[in-house]
Amino acid sequence: MTLVKNIRLGFLHVAIAMTFVLINSVLNRIMIHDLGILASIVAVLVVLPYILSPAQVWIGQYSDTHPIFGYRRTPYIALGTLLALTGATLAPHAALALAHDPMIGVPLALLLFGMWGVGYNLAVVAYLSLASDMSTEQQRSRTVAIMWFMMIASVIVTAIAVGRALEPYSEERLFTVFLETGSVALVLALVGLIGLEPRRTERVKQSRAGQVAAIRAVLDNPQARIFFVYLIMMLAAILGQDILLEPFGATAFGMNVRETTQLTAMWGGATLTALLLYGAVLSRWISKKRGAMIGGSIAATGFLLIALSGMISIEALFIPGILLLGFGTGIATTTNLALMLDMTTTEQVGLFIGAWGVADALARGVGTLLGGVMRDVISHMSGSAVSGYVSVFLIEALLLGISLVLLQRIDVTAFRSRQPSLTELVAITGDA
């Protein structure tokens, strides 16, 4: 894994991350606040593709053993990226149609948001597996750090650029900005992907029964089960604010589109700072598990401060809360990614990345749906939109606290001692 190859891998991550800025930082705010679409409907659109997330386990396992034209990951990355970029770039058309003509808007929204979500999950499980394939155990920390540094930096730059490009706001300008951003992401993805993965001539053979046995081995490993539940709870809490933070700023403090878009840049800046600080300094003295505990605790504090800002209507508390949330997310992301790579085996990278990808997808779905539905229900019952947002932020802080309790029970050594190798699984299947 040379530095150039590492950066090219990062371009793949950047391309997909740019679609998240478009959907979760810009379009969700416009749909909820400007178009008046219920947050629960927006949440359903974002969560719908994740219903198919269990397929990530089979996708990862399939790509482990079924290269296409000699490439184990490239075709899956290419297809996933194309779907994600197409869906995200055309999503504003579905949003406007949904607000003005639901008969056309609903099926169009299901199609385009579905393409974005499915493409995202397909691309991520493939390029993370490729990152593991191409790097040695000693290189993986650097590989992850560079990829996530590039991703967070791209989120900041994209949020700032899109926010400025949308002024003055108009529907035509919205369509143009999304198309231009999608085009830039496509170019980056092509630069990153073409010729990156070495072509293989050999093929690892594994029967369907062997694939089922491998997946069952994941489910039967108690440490894998705990880690799976932990990831869902931790990520659901941290990611559940994706569709709510910007609308909350607009509702509680009267922020305009540019100001709410900059919130993502602030969050990203704090996340990037924490990522660099932990990777360059703190990781020398703080273990991955301890770092994950610290990161989760800081993020929970950020949620509490954001909730307090809404409860007492003081905007001065809102920004520090976002910065704490971003800083905690940065440390938690770095440490949990490292833990995730530790919770794999050499022969079954795609399988385990797929399993942890399912946890990520379910977490995004649960967190987003919980956030959107709870915001609408509580706002309706209390007669106050701000109360709905505040309640969701408090619930997310609670979920983070529960996830940290589960984290204390995770043991990487115990996980590996209970996980059979691919060769053992095939032998077991043959004996059966």
N, C-alpha and C positions, 0 to 999 in steps of 0.2 A: 504494500500500500504506500505509494509515493504521495507526496504532498499534492501534486497535480491531480492524481486520481481521487484523492480525498476531497479536493475542492469540487471536482466534477460530480462526485456523489452528493455533495452539498447542494449543487444546482438542482438536483432532482427533488430534494427536500424543500428547497426554496420555491420551486414551481408549484408544488402542492400547497405550501403554506400561503402563497399569494391568493389562492382561491378561498382560503379561510378568512382572510381579511375582507375580501369582497362579499362573502355571504354573511359571516358572523359579526363583522364590525361595521359594515356600511349598509347592506341591503336589509338586514333585520331591523335596524333603526328606522329606515325609511318605511318599511312595511308596517311596523307597529305604531310609530309616532306620526308619520306623515300620511300614510294611506289608511290608517285606522283599522288595520287587520288585527284580530285578536292575537295576543301573544301565544295562546295555546295552539292556534292554527299554525303560526310560524314555527312553533316548537315541533309540532307533528310533522311538518314538511322537512325539518332538519333531522328529526329522529327516524323518519320512515326508512331511509336506506339502511340503517343499522339493524333492522330486523333480519337482514341477510348476513349479518356479521359472523355467525357461526361458520359460514362457508370459508372464512379465512383460515381455519385450521386445515381444511382439506386443500385449499389453494396452496398454503405453505408446504404441506406434505406432498402434494402433487408436483410442485415445482422442484422439490428435493429430488424426485425420482423420474421426472418426465421433462427433459429439456426439449425445446422446440428449435429445430435447425442447429442444434448443438449449444443452445443458450438456455441456462436454467432460470434466469431471472429477467433478462431483457424483454422478451415478449410480453410478460405480465406487467412490467413497469410501463411499457409503451402503451398498452391497451388501457391500463388504469389511469395514466396521465391524460390520455386523449379524452376519456370519458369525463374525468374531473374538470378539465379545462373547458370542454364544450358545455357541460351543465352549468358551471359557474358563470361563464361569459354570457350565456343566454338567459340566465335566471331573472334579470330585471323585466324581461318581456312577460314572464309568467307572473311576476309580482303585480305588474300593472293590470294584466288581464284578470287576475284574481280579485283585485279591488273593484274593477269596473264591469266585468262579465264573468261571474263564477262558472257558468256552463263551459266556457272555454278555458278559464284560468285554472280550475281545479285539475283537469287531466294534464294540462301543460305543465303546471307546477309539479305534479307527481312525476312526470317524465324527466324534467330537467333537474329537479332536486335529487331525484333518484339516480340519475347519471352521475351527478357530482359525488354523492355519498358512496355509491358502489365503486366508482373510479378511485376515490380517495383510499378506501380500504384495500383495494386490489394493489394499488401502487405502493402503499406504505409497507405492507407485508413483504412485497418483493424486493424493494430497495433496502430495507433493513436486513433482510436475509443476504442480499448481495454485499452489504457492508460487512457482515460477519464472515461471509465467504472469503472476501478479499483481504481481510486484516487478520494478523496474528493476535493471540491473547494479549500480548504486550502492547500492541498498537490500538486496541479497541477504545481505550479511554481517549486517546488523541482523535481517533476517527469520529467518535460520538461528539466530542467537544467541538471540533471544527464544523460538523454538520449542523449542530444545534446553534452554534454561534452564527453561522450563515443564515439559518432559518429565522432566528429572532431578529437579526439585523434587517432581514428582508421584510419582516412584519412591520418594523418601525418605519422603514423607508416607504413601503407600499402604503401604509396608513397615512403618512404625511402627504405623499404625492397624490393619492386619491382624494384626500380631504380638500387639498388646494385645487385640484382639477375640477371638482364638483361645484366650485363657486364661480359664477352664480348658478344655483341649482336649477335644473330643468330635466324633464324626462329624456329629451334628446341627448343632453349632456351625459346623463346617467348611462344610456346605452353605449355612447361613444367611449366613455372612460372604462367601462367593463370590457369592451372589445379590445381596446388598446392594452389594458393590463393583461388580459388573457393571451394576447399575441406575444408580449414580452416574456411571459411565463413559458409559452411554448418554445420560444427560441432558447431560453435557458435550459429547458428539459432536453432539447435536441443536442445542445452542446455537451451536456452532462452525460447523455446516454450512449450516443453513437460511438461504437468502438471501445466502450469502457470495459465490458465483461469479456474475458477471454473465451474463445469458442472451445467447446469440449467435444471430444469424439466418443468418449466412453459414456455408458448409460447405467445408472444404478437400478437394478431390477428389484421390484418388491411387489408382491401380490396384493390384491385388494384386501385379503384377510390380514396381511401384514400391516396394511395401512390402518385398518380398524383396530388391530392390536396395539399399534403405536399410540393412537388417540386414546384408547382405553388406559394405556399405561400412564398417560398424563393425568387422566381423571382419578386413577387409583393412587397417585402419589399425594399423601396428605399435605406435604409442604407446597406442592403445586396448587392444590385446592385453596389453601390459605392465601397464597400469593395472588391467585386469581381474584378472590373476593376482596382482598386488600386493594388491588389495583382498581377494581370497579368503584369501591367506596371513595378512595382517595381522588381518583380522576373525576368522578361524578361531582364531587364537591368543588374541585378547582375549576373544572370546565363548564359546570352548570351555569356560570355567570356570563357565558359567551354572548347569549342573546339578550341579556338584561342590563348589563352595565351601562351601555350607551343610552338606551331608552330611559333608564333610571336618572341619568344625568340631565336628560332633556325634561323629564317630568318633575323631578325634585328641585332642580336649580335653573331651569329655563335655558339650557345650553343649546346652541344651534348645531347644524350638521358638522361644520368644521370643528367645533369645540369638542363634540362627542367623539368624533373620529380620532382626535388627538389623544383621547383617553387610552386608546390601544397603543399609541406610541409611548405614552408614559409607562404603561404596564410593561411593554416590551423592553423599554430602556432599563427598568428596574430588574427585569428577568435576565437581561443580558449581563448586567453588572454582577448579579449573583452567580451566574453561570461562569463568568471569568474568575471571579473571586474564589469560588469553591475549586474550580479546576486547577488554578495556578497556585493557590495558597492553602486553603483550608483542607483540601483532600489529603495533604501530607500528615495532618494530625487528627483529622476526624474521619471515622469509618463511614462507609456508604450508608449503613443502617442508621448510625447516629446522625449523619447529615440529613437523611430523609425525615427523621424525627424533628430536627431543628427547622427544616424547610416547611413541613406541615404545620408546625406550631406558629411560625411567622405568618403563613398564609391565613390561618384561622384568625389570628389577631387582626389582619387586614380586613377580613370579612366583618368582624365585630365593629371595627372603626367605621367602615362604610355604612353598616346598618345604623350606627349611632348618629352619623351625619344626617341620615334621613329622619331619624326619630326626633332630633332637636333642630332640624333645618339649618345646619351650619355647614356651608360649602367648604370651609377651611379644613374640615376633617375628612372630606371626601377624597381629595387628592392624596394626602398621606396614606389613607387606607388603600388606595389603588397601588401606591408605591410599595407598601408592605406586602400586599397580595402578590405583586409582580416579583418582588425579591424572594419571598417564600416559595413561589412557584419555580423560580430559577434553580434554587438549591434542591427542591424536591424533584424537579425534572432531571437534573444531572444525576443525582444519587439513585433515583428509581430506574433510570435507563441503564445505569451500570449494574444495578441489581438484576434487571431484566436479562441483560446479556450473560450474567453469571448463571441465571436460572435457565440455561440451555445446555444441550450436549452437542459435541462436534458433528455427529452424524445426523442430527435431527434439528438443525437450525431452523429450517422453514416451518417445521411442525410447531416448535415452541414459540417462534416469533408470531406465527398465526394464532396460537392460543392466547398470547398476551395481547395480540391485536384485537381479538374478540373482546377481551376485557376492556380495552381502550374504547372500542366501538360501543359496547353496551354501556360503558360509563358515560360517554358523550350522549347517548340516547336517553338513558335514565336521568342524567343531570339536566339535560335540556328540556325534556318533557316535564320533569318535576318542577323546574324553574318556571316554565311557561304556564303550566296548569295551576300551580300553587299561586302564582302571581295573580292570575285572573280570578280564581276562586276567592282568595283572601281579599282582593280589591273589591270584589262585588259584595262580599259579606260585610266588610268594614265601611264601604262607601268611600274608601281612600286608596288611590292607586299607589301612593308612596308606601302605605302600610303593607301592600302586597309585596313590593320589592324588598322592603326591610325584613319581612318574615322569611323570604327565601334566602337572603344572605345569612340570617341566623341559623337556618336549617343546614346550610352548607358548612358553616363553622362547626356545627354539631357532628356532621358526617366526617369531617376531617379529624375530629377528636376520636371518634370510634375507630377510624382507619388506623390511627397511631397505636391504638391498643392491639390491633391485629398484627401490626408490623413487628411488635416485640416477640411474636411467636415464630417469625420466619427465620429459617436456618438453611443457608445455601449448601453447607456440607451435608446436612441430613437429606436435602433434596437430591443431590447427586448420588448419594449412597443407595437411594431407593429407586433410581431410574435405570432400567435396563437399556443396553445399547441397541442399535438397529440390528446388528448381527444376531444378538440374543433374541430379539423379537421375532426375526424371521425363523430362527431355529425353533423357538417355542411354537410358532404357528405351524411349522412343518411337522413337528411331533404330534400336534393336535389333529 
